[in-house]
Amino acid sequence: MYSLLKRTRENFAPLHKLIFLVSLLAT
């Protein structure tokens, strides 16, 4: 369970950064 959560976090980290950059550009 914990390893699955960790893997999911690692996979979503780049996506989160991309969303953050897009939100900055959209302002």
PDBQT receptor file of N, H, CA, C and O in Angstrom, charges set to zero:
ATOM      1  N   MET A   1       0.829  -1.202   0.000  1.00  0.00    +0.000 N 
ATOM      2  CA  MET A   1       0.000   0.000   0.000  1.00  0.00    +0.000 C 
ATOM      3  C   MET A   1       0.867   1.257   0.000  1.00  0.00    +0.000 C 
ATOM      4  O   MET A   1       0.654   2.176  -0.790  1.00  0.00    +0.000 OA
ATOM      5  N   TYR A   2       1.859   1.276   0.913  1.00  0.00    +0.000 N 
ATOM      6  H   TYR A   2       2.032   0.529   1.555  1.00  0.00    +0.000 HD
ATOM      7  CA  TYR A   2       2.714   2.454   1.015  1.00  0.00    +0.000 C 
ATOM      8  C   TYR A   2       3.546   2.660  -0.253  1.00  0.00    +0.000 C 
ATOM      9  O   TYR A   2       3.702   3.785  -0.730  1.00  0.00    +0.000 OA
ATOM     10  N   SER A   3       4.072   1.567  -0.787  1.00  0.00    +0.000 N 
ATOM     11  H   SER A   3       3.946   0.654  -0.400  1.00  0.00    +0.000 HD
ATOM     12  CA  SER A   3       4.886   1.670  -1.998  1.00  0.00    +0.000 C 
ATOM     13  C   SER A   3       4.043   2.150  -3.174  1.00  0.00    +0.000 C 
ATOM     14  O   SER A   3       4.532   2.883  -4.034  1.00  0.00    +0.000 OA
ATOM     15  N   LEU A   4       2.785   1.740  -3.212  1.00  0.00    +0.000 N 
ATOM     16  H   LEU A   4       2.387   1.145  -2.513  1.00  0.00    +0.000 HD
ATOM     17  CA  LEU A   4       1.879   2.167  -4.289  1.00  0.00    +0.000 C 
ATOM     18  C   LEU A   4       1.642   3.670  -4.183  1.00  0.00    +0.000 C 
ATOM     19  O   LEU A   4       1.645   4.378  -5.190  1.00  0.00    +0.000 OA
ATOM     20  N   LEU A   5       1.439   4.150  -2.963  1.00  0.00    +0.000 N 
ATOM     21  H   LEU A   5       1.437   3.575  -2.145  1.00  0.00    +0.000 HD
ATOM     22  CA  LEU A   5       1.236   5.587  -2.749  1.00  0.00    +0.000 C 
ATOM     23  C   LEU A   5       2.469   6.376  -3.158  1.00  0.00    +0.000 C 
ATOM     24  O   LEU A   5       2.371   7.433  -3.782  1.00  0.00    +0.000 OA
ATOM     25  N   LYS A   6       3.622   5.849  -2.797  1.00  0.00    +0.000 N 
ATOM     26  H   LYS A   6       3.701   4.990  -2.290  1.00  0.00    +0.000 HD
ATOM     27  CA  LYS A   6       4.874   6.530  -3.116  1.00  0.00    +0.000 C 
ATOM     28  C   LYS A   6       5.071   6.592  -4.628  1.00  0.00    +0.000 C 
ATOM     29  O   LYS A   6       5.481   7.620  -5.166  1.00  0.00    +0.000 OA
ATOM     30  N   ARG A   7       4.779   5.498  -5.300  1.00  0.00    +0.000 N 
ATOM     31  H   ARG A   7       4.446   4.663  -4.863  1.00  0.00    +0.000 HD
ATOM     32  CA  ARG A   7       4.934   5.456  -6.748  1.00  0.00    +0.000 C 
ATOM     33  C   ARG A   7       3.972   6.445  -7.409  1.00  0.00    +0.000 C 
ATOM     34  O   ARG A   7       4.325   7.125  -8.373  1.00  0.00    +0.000 OA
ATOM     35  N   THR A   8       2.764   6.510  -6.879  1.00  0.00    +0.000 N 
ATOM     36  H   THR A   8       2.478   5.958  -6.097  1.00  0.00    +0.000 HD
ATOM     37  CA  THR A   8       1.771   7.432  -7.442  1.00  0.00    +0.000 C 
ATOM     38  C   THR A   8       2.233   8.870  -7.264  1.00  0.00    +0.000 C 
ATOM     39  O   THR A   8       2.074   9.698  -8.161  1.00  0.00    +0.000 OA
ATOM     40  N   ARG A   9       2.805   9.161  -6.100  1.00  0.00    +0.000 N 
ATOM     41  H   ARG A   9       2.934   8.488  -5.371  1.00  0.00    +0.000 HD
ATOM     42  CA  ARG A   9       3.308  10.510  -5.856  1.00  0.00    +0.000 C 
ATOM     43  C   ARG A   9       4.429  10.857  -6.826  1.00  0.00    +0.000 C 
ATOM     44  O   ARG A   9       4.485  11.975  -7.337  1.00  0.00    +0.000 OA
ATOM     45  N   GLU A  10       5.307   9.917  -7.076  1.00  0.00    +0.000 N 
ATOM     46  H   GLU A  10       5.261   9.009  -6.660  1.00  0.00    +0.000 HD
ATOM     47  CA  GLU A  10       6.423  10.164  -7.987  1.00  0.00    +0.000 C 
ATOM     48  C   GLU A  10       5.932  10.373  -9.411  1.00  0.00    +0.000 C 
ATOM     49  O   GLU A  10       6.513  11.146 -10.173  1.00  0.00    +0.000 OA
ATOM     50  N   ASN A  11       4.850   9.671  -9.764  1.00  0.00    +0.000 N 
ATOM     51  H   ASN A  11       4.378   9.043  -9.145  1.00  0.00    +0.000 HD
ATOM     52  CA  ASN A  11       4.311   9.807 -11.114  1.00  0.00    +0.000 C 
ATOM     53  C   ASN A  11       3.583  11.133 -11.293  1.00  0.00    +0.000 C 
ATOM     54  O   ASN A  11       3.591  11.709 -12.380  1.00  0.00    +0.000 OA
ATOM     55  N   PHE A  12       2.954  11.614 -10.224  1.00  0.00    +0.000 N 
ATOM     56  H   PHE A  12       2.947  11.146  -9.341  1.00  0.00    +0.000 HD
ATOM     57  CA  PHE A  12       2.167  12.831 -10.325  1.00  0.00    +0.000 C 
ATOM     58  C   PHE A  12       2.984  14.102 -10.072  1.00  0.00    +0.000 C 
ATOM     59  O   PHE A  12       2.495  15.209 -10.301  1.00  0.00    +0.000 OA
ATOM     60  N   ALA A  13       4.222  13.947  -9.602  1.00  0.00    +0.000 N 
ATOM     61  H   ALA A  13       4.619  13.048  -9.416  1.00  0.00    +0.000 HD
ATOM     62  CA  ALA A  13       5.046  15.121  -9.329  1.00  0.00    +0.000 C 
ATOM     63  C   ALA A  13       5.274  15.970 -10.589  1.00  0.00    +0.000 C 
ATOM     64  O   ALA A  13       5.063  17.181 -10.533  1.00  0.00    +0.000 OA
ATOM     65  N   PRO A  14       5.695  15.391 -11.719  1.00  0.00    +0.000 N 
ATOM     66  CA  PRO A  14       5.898  16.189 -12.933  1.00  0.00    +0.000 C 
ATOM     67  C   PRO A  14       4.588  16.810 -13.422  1.00  0.00    +0.000 C 
ATOM     68  O   PRO A  14       4.574  17.933 -13.926  1.00  0.00    +0.000 OA
ATOM     69  N   LEU A  15       3.497  16.072 -13.270  1.00  0.00    +0.000 N 
ATOM     70  H   LEU A  15       3.508  15.159 -12.861  1.00  0.00    +0.000 HD
ATOM     71  CA  LEU A  15       2.199  16.577 -13.703  1.00  0.00    +0.000 C 
ATOM     72  C   LEU A  15       1.811  17.796 -12.879  1.00  0.00    +0.000 C 
ATOM     73  O   LEU A  15       1.269  18.768 -13.405  1.00  0.00    +0.000 OA
ATOM     74  N   HIS A  16       2.095  17.733 -11.586  1.00  0.00    +0.000 N 
ATOM     75  H   HIS A  16       2.535  16.943 -11.159  1.00  0.00    +0.000 HD
ATOM     76  CA  HIS A  16       1.783  18.846 -10.697  1.00  0.00    +0.000 C 
ATOM     77  C   HIS A  16       2.590  20.085 -11.083  1.00  0.00    +0.000 C 
ATOM     78  O   HIS A  16       2.077  21.204 -11.055  1.00  0.00    +0.000 OA
ATOM     79  N   LYS A  17       3.849  19.874 -11.441  1.00  0.00    +0.000 N 
ATOM     80  H   LYS A  17       4.265  18.965 -11.464  1.00  0.00    +0.000 HD
ATOM     81  CA  LYS A  17       4.694  20.994 -11.865  1.00  0.00    +0.000 C 
ATOM     82  C   LYS A  17       4.174  21.587 -13.162  1.00  0.00    +0.000 C 
ATOM     83  O   LYS A  17       4.183  22.805 -13.338  1.00  0.00    +0.000 OA
ATOM     84  N   LEU A  18       3.724  20.736 -14.065  1.00  0.00    +0.000 N 
ATOM     85  H   LEU A  18       3.717  19.746 -13.922  1.00  0.00    +0.000 HD
ATOM     86  CA  LEU A  18       3.205  21.202 -15.347  1.00  0.00    +0.000 C 
ATOM     87  C   LEU A  18       1.958  22.042 -15.134  1.00  0.00    +0.000 C 
ATOM     88  O   LEU A  18       1.807  23.098 -15.749  1.00  0.00    +0.000 OA
ATOM     89  N   ILE A  19       1.063  21.582 -14.270  1.00  0.00    +0.000 N 
ATOM     90  H   ILE A  19       1.185  20.724 -13.771  1.00  0.00    +0.000 HD
ATOM     91  CA  ILE A  19      -0.159  22.328 -13.973  1.00  0.00    +0.000 C 
ATOM     92  C   ILE A  19       0.189  23.672 -13.337  1.00  0.00    +0.000 C 
ATOM     93  O   ILE A  19      -0.441  24.688 -13.631  1.00  0.00    +0.000 OA
ATOM     94  N   PHE A  20       1.200  23.668 -12.461  1.00  0.00    +0.000 N 
ATOM     95  H   PHE A  20       1.711  22.842 -12.222  1.00  0.00    +0.000 HD
ATOM     96  CA  PHE A  20       1.624  24.899 -11.807  1.00  0.00    +0.000 C 
ATOM     97  C   PHE A  20       2.153  25.904 -12.830  1.00  0.00    +0.000 C 
ATOM     98  O   PHE A  20       1.836  27.092 -12.762  1.00  0.00    +0.000 OA
ATOM     99  N   LEU A  21       2.958  25.423 -13.775  1.00  0.00    +0.000 N 
ATOM    100  H   LEU A  21       3.215  24.458 -13.830  1.00  0.00    +0.000 HD
ATOM    101  CA  LEU A  21       3.497  26.306 -14.810  1.00  0.00    +0.000 C 
ATOM    102  C   LEU A  21       2.392  26.849 -15.702  1.00  0.00    +0.000 C 
ATOM    103  O   LEU A  21       2.401  28.024 -16.067  1.00  0.00    +0.000 OA
ATOM    104  N   VAL A  22       1.451  26.001 -16.047  1.00  0.00    +0.000 N 
ATOM    105  H   VAL A  22       1.443  25.046 -15.750  1.00  0.00    +0.000 HD
ATOM    106  CA  VAL A  22       0.338  26.434 -16.901  1.00  0.00    +0.000 C 
ATOM    107  C   VAL A  22      -0.499  27.490 -16.191  1.00  0.00    +0.000 C 
ATOM    108  O   VAL A  22      -0.941  28.458 -16.809  1.00  0.00    +0.000 OA
ATOM    109  N   SER A  23      -0.715  27.302 -14.898  1.00  0.00    +0.000 N 
ATOM    110  H   SER A  23      -0.356  26.515 -14.396  1.00  0.00    +0.000 HD
ATOM    111  CA  SER A  23      -1.510  28.279 -14.140  1.00  0.00    +0.000 C 
ATOM    112  C   SER A  23      -0.776  29.618 -14.056  1.00  0.00    +0.000 C 
ATOM    113  O   SER A  23      -1.405  30.676 -14.063  1.00  0.00    +0.000 OA
ATOM    114  N   LEU A  24       0.556  29.568 -13.977  1.00  0.00    +0.000 N 
ATOM    115  H   LEU A  24       1.067  28.708 -13.971  1.00  0.00    +0.000 HD
ATOM    116  CA  LEU A  24       1.333  30.813 -13.949  1.00  0.00    +0.000 C 
ATOM    117  C   LEU A  24       1.228  31.540 -15.292  1.00  0.00    +0.000 C 
ATOM    118  O   LEU A  24       1.087  32.762 -15.342  1.00  0.00    +0.000 OA
ATOM    119  N   LEU A  25       1.298  30.770 -16.370  1.00  0.00    +0.000 N 
ATOM    120  H   LEU A  25       1.413  29.778 -16.329  1.00  0.00    +0.000 HD
ATOM    121  CA  LEU A  25       1.228  31.368 -17.707  1.00  0.00    +0.000 C 
ATOM    122  C   LEU A  25      -0.161  31.914 -17.995  1.00  0.00    +0.000 C 
ATOM    123  O   LEU A  25      -0.309  32.894 -18.725  1.00  0.00    +0.000 OA
ATOM    124  N   ALA A  26      -1.183  31.278 -17.420  1.00  0.00    +0.000 N 
ATOM    125  H   ALA A  26      -1.062  30.482 -16.827  1.00  0.00    +0.000 HD
ATOM    126  CA  ALA A  26      -2.565  31.684 -17.688  1.00  0.00    +0.000 C 
ATOM    127  C   ALA A  26      -2.934  32.974 -16.961  1.00  0.00    +0.000 C 
ATOM    128  O   ALA A  26      -3.919  33.624 -17.313  1.00  0.00    +0.000 OA
ATOM    129  N   THR A  27      -2.155  33.345 -15.957  1.00  0.00    +0.000 N 
ATOM    130  H   THR A  27      -1.355  32.817 -15.672  1.00  0.00    +0.000 HD
ATOM    131  CA  THR A  27      -2.476  34.548 -15.188  1.00  0.00    +0.000 C 
ATOM    132  C   THR A  27      -2.224  35.809 -16.005  1.00  0.00    +0.000 C 
ATOM    133  O   THR A  27      -2.441  36.917 -15.514  1.00  0.00    +0.000 OA
TER     134      THR A  27
